[in-house]
Every structure is written in C-alpha cells, then in structure tokens.
Amino acid sequence: MTNTLSENDFAQSVRTMTEFDLPPVMQIERKAYKFPWTEGFMADCLRVAYQCFVYAVDDEIRGYLIYSIVLDEVHLLNVCIAPEYHNKGYGHAFINWLMNHVRDSGSKTLYLEVRASNYAAIHLYETMGFNELGLRPDYYPAKKGREDAQLFACELT
C-alpha cells in the first residue's frame, strides 16, 4: 500500500455493496479472473444477505469483498482488487480491514480457499498469519478440468 493511505483512510473508503454496484464489480470480476462469478451469482450474494463490501475512492470501485458468518466463523468467499491497482497493498489492506471488522463482532476464525496456482494470494495470506489446513480437490474450474483449492484459516483472537 502506498505510504499516503493509512489503515483508517482505507477503512473510511469501504462501504456496503448495493445492487447499483454490480456493473462495476462485475467489470472487475471479469478482468481479474479467468473463471469469473456470474452476475446472477453475485446478485444472489446480495439477496441472501452475505456480507458484501466495496472499496471505493471518489466513487470509483477499486475492489470488493464478500463473506459469510456462521456462529463465530467467517468464510471469505471472494476478495478482488481491480487489476490496475494490484501490487499497491490494497489486497492486504482489505483483508486487514475484514479481520478487524469481524474480530470486533466476536468472530474467532476466518477461513478461505485459494487456487493452488495463485502464488501471490497464497503468499499474501501466509504473511497475514493464515495457516494452510488442507486441500479441496477439484474445487475450481480450470482450462483443462478442475483445479485444487488450498484451504486456509486464521485465528482472530
């Protein structure tokens, strides 16, 4: 993250996602992933009341994050920063924001899956205190069949 953006400034740029945010969110999703979620799936996340947030600066959505909570466990379903903002620390800031946000509400553990081939994300999660719990075979679609997911968890207490 650039030296000019503090944790507090980042947090002030995070807001709840609305249905009006879906077009720019989907634009980011399609640019960032070879196998993007569908707009219908993304809309369902809003409809079923998953926790959906966007990181926006001057009304420009630069990233989004979707998670669910069951009892004291949080499952990060999707986090994405627009490709043009990669390698600037925003992914780290968004995950950090999430960890603080859910910790304050009493959550104890944060879980996520990541493509086994997504070395940059794996490195990020490991540097933030996540530990690998195991593998979910054939979890993600891939060009030739399916790709495994690595399951990670981080204790929030």
C-alpha positions as CSV (number, residue, x, y, z in Angstrom):
1,M,0.0,0.0,0.0
2,T,1.3,3.5,-0.7
3,N,2.6,5.5,2.2
4,T,-0.1,8.1,1.9
5,L,-3.0,5.7,2.7
6,S,-3.5,4.9,6.3
7,E,-5.5,2.0,7.7
8,N,-8.1,4.5,8.9
9,D,-8.3,6.2,5.4
10,F,-8.7,2.7,3.8
11,A,-11.5,1.8,6.3
12,Q,-13.3,5.1,5.5
13,S,-13.3,4.1,1.8
14,V,-15.1,0.8,2.5
15,R,-18.8,0.7,2.2
16,T,-21.6,-1.8,1.9
17,M,-22.1,-3.1,-1.7
18,T,-25.5,-2.3,-3.3
19,E,-27.2,-3.7,-6.4
20,F,-26.1,-0.5,-8.2
21,D,-22.5,-1.5,-7.7
22,L,-23.0,-4.8,-9.6
23,P,-22.0,-3.5,-13.1
24,P,-18.6,-2.1,-11.9
25,V,-18.0,-5.1,-9.6
26,M,-18.7,-7.4,-12.5
27,Q,-16.3,-5.5,-14.7
28,I,-13.5,-6.0,-12.1
29,E,-14.5,-9.7,-11.7
30,R,-14.3,-10.3,-15.4
31,K,-10.9,-8.5,-15.7
32,A,-9.4,-10.3,-12.7
33,Y,-10.5,-13.9,-13.2
34,K,-10.3,-16.4,-16.0
35,F,-13.5,-18.0,-14.5
36,P,-15.5,-15.1,-13.0
37,W,-18.6,-15.4,-11.0
38,T,-21.8,-14.7,-12.9
39,E,-23.7,-11.5,-12.3
40,G,-26.6,-13.7,-11.1
41,F,-24.4,-15.4,-8.6
42,M,-23.1,-12.0,-7.4
43,A,-26.7,-10.6,-7.1
44,D,-27.6,-13.7,-5.1
45,C,-24.9,-12.9,-2.6
46,L,-26.6,-9.6,-2.0
47,R,-30.1,-11.2,-1.9
48,V,-29.2,-13.8,0.6
49,A,-27.6,-11.2,2.8
50,Y,-24.0,-12.3,2.6
51,Q,-21.7,-9.5,3.8
52,C,-20.8,-7.6,0.7
53,F,-18.5,-4.6,0.7
54,V,-16.7,-2.4,-1.9
55,Y,-13.5,-0.3,-1.6
56,A,-14.3,2.9,-3.5
57,V,-12.3,6.1,-4.0
58,D,-14.0,9.1,-5.5
59,D,-16.9,6.9,-6.5
60,E,-14.6,4.5,-8.4
61,I,-14.9,0.9,-7.1
62,R,-11.4,-0.5,-6.8
63,G,-12.2,-3.7,-5.1
64,Y,-14.8,-5.8,-3.3
65,L,-15.1,-8.4,-0.7
66,I,-17.8,-11.0,0.2
67,Y,-18.0,-13.1,3.2
68,S,-20.5,-15.1,5.3
69,I,-20.6,-15.7,9.1
70,V,-21.8,-18.8,10.8
71,L,-21.7,-18.5,14.6
72,D,-18.2,-17.4,15.3
73,E,-16.7,-18.5,12.0
74,V,-16.1,-16.2,9.0
75,H,-15.8,-17.6,5.5
76,L,-14.2,-15.3,2.9
77,L,-16.0,-16.1,-0.3
78,N,-14.5,-13.6,-2.7
79,V,-12.0,-10.7,-2.5
80,C,-10.8,-8.9,-5.5
81,I,-8.9,-5.7,-6.3
82,A,-9.1,-4.3,-9.8
83,P,-6.0,-5.5,-11.7
84,E,-4.8,-1.9,-12.4
85,Y,-4.5,-1.5,-8.6
86,H,-2.6,-4.7,-7.9
87,N,0.7,-4.6,-6.1
88,K,-0.2,-1.4,-4.2
89,G,-1.1,-3.1,-0.9
90,Y,-4.9,-2.8,-1.3
91,G,-5.5,-6.5,-1.0
92,H,-3.6,-6.6,2.3
93,A,-5.5,-3.6,3.5
94,F,-8.9,-5.1,2.6
95,I,-8.1,-8.4,4.3
96,N,-6.8,-6.5,7.3
97,W,-10.0,-4.4,7.4
98,L,-12.0,-7.6,7.3
99,M,-10.1,-9.2,10.1
100,N,-10.6,-6.2,12.3
101,H,-14.2,-5.8,11.3
102,V,-15.2,-9.4,12.1
103,R,-13.0,-9.6,15.2
104,D,-14.9,-6.6,16.7
105,S,-18.1,-8.5,16.2
106,G,-16.9,-11.6,18.1
107,S,-15.8,-13.8,15.3
108,K,-12.9,-16.2,16.2
109,T,-11.7,-17.8,12.9
110,L,-11.5,-16.7,9.3
111,Y,-11.5,-19.3,6.6
112,L,-10.8,-19.1,2.8
113,E,-10.0,-21.1,-0.2
114,V,-7.5,-20.1,-2.8
115,R,-6.5,-21.6,-6.1
116,A,-3.4,-23.8,-5.6
117,S,-1.8,-21.9,-8.6
118,N,-2.4,-18.4,-7.1
119,Y,1.0,-18.0,-5.5
120,A,0.7,-14.2,-5.0
121,A,-2.5,-14.7,-2.9
122,I,-1.1,-17.6,-1.0
123,H,2.0,-15.5,-0.1
124,L,-0.3,-12.7,1.0
125,Y,-2.4,-14.9,3.2
126,E,0.7,-16.6,4.7
127,T,2.3,-13.2,5.6
128,M,-1.0,-12.2,7.3
129,G,-1.0,-15.2,9.6
130,F,-3.1,-17.7,7.8
131,N,-2.2,-21.3,8.0
132,E,-2.9,-24.0,5.4
133,L,-5.4,-26.6,6.7
134,G,-5.6,-28.8,3.7
135,L,-6.7,-29.2,0.1
136,R,-10.1,-29.3,-1.6
137,P,-9.5,-31.4,-4.7
138,D,-11.1,-30.2,-8.0
139,Y,-12.6,-27.2,-6.3
140,Y,-12.2,-24.6,-9.1
141,P,-12.9,-24.8,-12.8
142,A,-9.8,-24.7,-15.0
143,K,-9.0,-24.8,-18.7
144,K,-8.5,-28.5,-18.6
145,G,-10.8,-29.9,-16.0
146,R,-10.6,-28.7,-12.4
147,E,-8.0,-27.2,-10.0
148,D,-7.4,-27.8,-6.4
149,A,-8.0,-25.2,-3.7
150,Q,-5.8,-24.7,-0.7
151,L,-7.9,-24.2,2.5
152,F,-6.5,-21.6,4.9
153,A,-7.6,-20.3,8.3
154,C,-6.5,-17.5,10.6
155,E,-7.4,-17.3,14.3
156,L,-8.7,-13.8,15.0
157,T,-8.5,-13.8,18.8
